Amino acid sequence: MSKPAPGELGEPIRKLIGERCVQLLNERGEVLVEVWFRKDIPARAAATQTKSGLTYQEVPETTLFGVMSVRKLSRDYRKQKVPAGVYTLRLSTQPMDGDHMGTAPYSEFLLASPASEDPRPDVMEPKALHEMSAKTTSNHPAVFLLFPGKEAGAEPKLVSKGDGHWVLFWLIEASAGGKKVLLPVGLTLVGASSSA
């Protein structure tokens, strides 16, 4: 559906967000979560890579991907409570350390941060993103697992990936080397780590 991004966003971020909105509804038809992606994701990729297809690895860490409006209390991939509110979504890679081994099938996540804490779209230090996102839960960054986007198409679709995981697949626009390309995204909206 077409819907303007939330007014709670800082204007520098709001103007980068597209008007295509995906809503996650419960069984009663109530809106739980709304997601908007950025109009154009900046990527770093050679011409050969853009021909074979972009992946998350070509997007700089902490890049703004989009925004999420949580209408009713939600939970992230660690089963942490994400209160109702508006959040930015930025790319992060899971640390390769003993604390995180075996907690997720993939290493890329979108971290949700309160929109009021994230007024500008610029990339930042990963540590600063982790601290900002932790304000969502008051403990640990709010993490939403990214699946490889192989199932993504021009129209967004919600796909069950088993074990209670529901993933939003969507091809979103990106720029690499001055060319427009597509980035396939698979954002987990429902589902949690078995170790959470």
Secondary structure, DSSP 4 states (H G I P E B T S, - for coil): -B-PPPTTS-HHHHTTEEEEEEEEE-TTS-EEEEEEEESSEEE---HHHHHH---GGGSPTT-EEEEEEESS-EE-TT--EE-SEEEEEEEEE---STTTTTS-SSSEEEEEEEGGG--------HHHHHHHHHHHHTSS-EEEEEEE-TT--SS-EEEEEETTEEEEEEEEEEEETTEEEEEEEEEEEE---TT-
